[in-house]
């Protein structure tokens, strides 16, 4: 409906050029007419452009008259030219593909036809057809539009090839005519595909969807793709309804425009200037007007083209009205019908009918509104049902309670005297409870004072700060018991000799915390003094071997079920400051050495060297963290074989920092998701703060711990020791 008027107008608009070309071809093939020969001779003889033009014009008119008058029955078939089949073959190709597209669309829609026919007749629907319809109904508008777009795409590709790539057109005016035809065809293609897509989407949402899916399924959105928006649909509708009439008017105006140079008015007369320029011709001289016409080649619309233009615009407006009636009707229905349905259900709900649900037909704000209304209706129905049930139960209970109260009235009156007699007894019991409360408060205070005193005793057996400064030099100790007393403890001893001073440092974590852990820590400190100070055993692995035997013997531990299996996780380090040597042995408690290395290649060498020894090495920007692993063998009774503890030896460098710790810091729960701090965060925290002073490192550990813990309870005792090697 859009193409046919355009094609007719194009043929009529370019008919003079086509006729002129065919007459010329005919005369060249039949040069017998004396008038035509005379015109050709005059073309050669005259050197004036104006004379040549006028003679050619007269010759062509005479030739046309001669052909019309003398050659009866001779007709010029516009299709019998060198360009035979431009429109015919292209349209044939297009209609062939259009038939194929209709067949494909029919095959795609055939299962739906079977489905609806069998459902209308209440017959059983095959499972594969039902599955096909359920899976493809949501995508049917897009699929149908894509199928219909195939012939348009092929025809547009064919037109583009003929216009811009293949040398089909030998005359410029034919190429120009074909280009205008292609412009209208391209616009028609877009509008047709949009029309089909909108039509199918309208039918799918308002007609077909509720027959494919059950009302229960349509209480919520079944669309799998992302939600759209109503405003985009309205913008799309407004764009098309505005684009269509404007494009048609512009297209017909462009087809009606004729170049002034085609009149061969190289030197128009005064009257012709007035026709061309109207009243504006008086404002300029003939020379200026001639130069303007010659240089700018202006365009005009002649009488015939004006008639064709108005005819074409009228035909386009007629098609536009049909198009807009359908398109606007579908767009309004897609928006208004779901809203009306939702309003009707709301009115019914307001009237007391609670089980009214809207079908979620669209995947936009309207669908979301219907879905939320269904959720609200469902919850409201549940609430009302629950309230009705509660009211029925309450009414029954009121009846039962009324009977009970009536029965109890006499009993209460009989018990009133007894209650009054019991009041005095209750007052006496109240006084007794108050006395017991005060006694519990006193006992709690006594117990707390005892534990605090025990904490003072435990603090007294730990190495004093002055002794640690002289023994460990630059260091920090972050010690944070969970309760007043702690199961974690630290210990240090300095070995003085002529070869240089050496220090033994211990970081330990006893089983449990609070008072039980404190007893174990005091036992551990006592045994360490016995083993190291009195017996003079300074080898870390031998210290642990002796400590294990003493703990087992002191606690009389056996492997019997139900007997005590308390123990100590411990790390023992021996530092030779003069020779920069470290000896380490551990039971479940590893130690870290953090070393600063600026050279990347040196970092890699250090990593490979220590990994060969079985150590764990992690690299940071300019730092290397070496982890010395502990033996999985506790200080205490265990089911494992009795093997001696491993002695690890490591060469130290000035500036190295040795970290000893218990598991309390890494096991603390906290953060936004209440997770453990873990050793990975602990290592990262140590290396980030390692460039600061030891006291600042301690403060940063405390801040990070409090931030992570937040309002959570501290889960265990915490001990972290840092020693810088100078």
Secondary structure as UniProt FT lines:
FT   HELIX           3..13
FT   HELIX           15..29
FT   TURN            31..32
FT   HELIX           34..45
FT   HELIX           49..70
FT   TURN            72..73
FT   TURN            78..79
FT   TURN            82..85
FT   HELIX           86..120
FT   TURN            121..122
FT   HELIX           127..136
FT   TURN            137..139
FT   HELIX           140..160
FT   HELIX           161..165
FT   HELIX           172..203
FT   HELIX           204..208
FT   HELIX           209..212
FT   TURN            215..216
FT   HELIX           217..219
FT   HELIX           230..256
FT   STRAND          258..259
FT   HELIX           260..263
FT   TURN            266..267
FT   HELIX           270..277
FT   HELIX           278..283
FT   HELIX           286..296
FT   STRAND          299..300
FT   HELIX           303..350
FT   TURN            351..352
FT   HELIX           365..461
FT   HELIX           465..472
FT   STRAND          475..480
FT   STRAND          488..495
FT   TURN            498..499
FT   STRAND          502..510
FT   HELIX           514..528
FT   HELIX           529..534
FT   HELIX           540..554
FT   TURN            555..556
FT   TURN            561..562
FT   STRAND          568..576
FT   TURN            577..580
FT   STRAND          581..588
FT   STRAND          591..596
FT   HELIX           600..612
FT   TURN            613..614
FT   STRAND          616..619
FT   STRAND          623..628
FT   STRAND          648..651
FT   TURN            654..655
FT   STRAND          657..661
FT   TURN            664..667
FT   STRAND          669..670
FT   TURN            671..674
FT   STRAND          675..676
FT   HELIX           678..689
FT   TURN            690..691
FT   HELIX           694..709
FT   TURN            710..711
FT   STRAND          718..724
//
